[in-house]
Amino acid sequence: MFSSVPGPIGIFDSGYGGLTIFDKIRAAMPGYDYIYLGDNARSPYGTRSFEVVYRFTKQAVETLFNEGCQLVILACNTASALRTIQQRDLPQWDPARRVLGVIRPTVELMDKISKSKHVGILGTTGTITSDSYSLEIKKMFPHMTVTGEACPMWVPLVENNEFDSPGADYFVRKHLEHILAADPEIDTLVLGCTHYPLLIEKIKAFLPEGITLFSQGEYVAASLTDYLRRHPEMDIRLTKQGNCRFLTTESAAKFSDAASVFLNHPVEVEQIRLVE
């Protein structure tokens, strides 16, 4: 169905936030080739049903496979379709290809980082409602206590370039106070959305001392590096010329403007259409 010729690493997100993951992965592995795909025309995924998220995500993964990707990273925390794609679709498409997520690499470190074993998750409404992090943490570390806080205004603040404005203060302080009041024993807060690293300085300004702020990008990049070291059979299927392509389902110009905020430099972008 798909070509077995070596190809780039695919990175998919429903919007712009996955660029924070891409940025860290590329910094850790600059010699590899990448294709970043943002389904910006249908973003956000966080408020959609599982069935719709699964259908959209499947379309994106198929598109990246058709572009030659042998390995795809789902950089979206609300891409709850990951397990279904891994178990149902991959065996039919190509059992040798891989689709990996960002939640598991984050969860694997929780027990080491948290001393109180009380962890807070800051995420979109979709991520918090799905209990993605709580279920994974409880599966690995049943002794840990997990509290989630939906922060629906944080993504719009980032995407409208208001993340460093005084107006962001209210929404950042509100959600930090709420989650810490829900569980005063929390000593680790996970930024469970790829947009949130742009708010990190604002979050730190309102965060009490003694609480660790956990941003995914560097840990996902380290996990991927380790994965390829442990799976040389996948590593040899990845091209390594240091090239990057950016694809969007929205306006290429709009994506390029937004990417300059996330990556601190403009990029060339191709507009595409995802089909059933």
Disulfide bonds with the S-S distance in Angstrom:
none
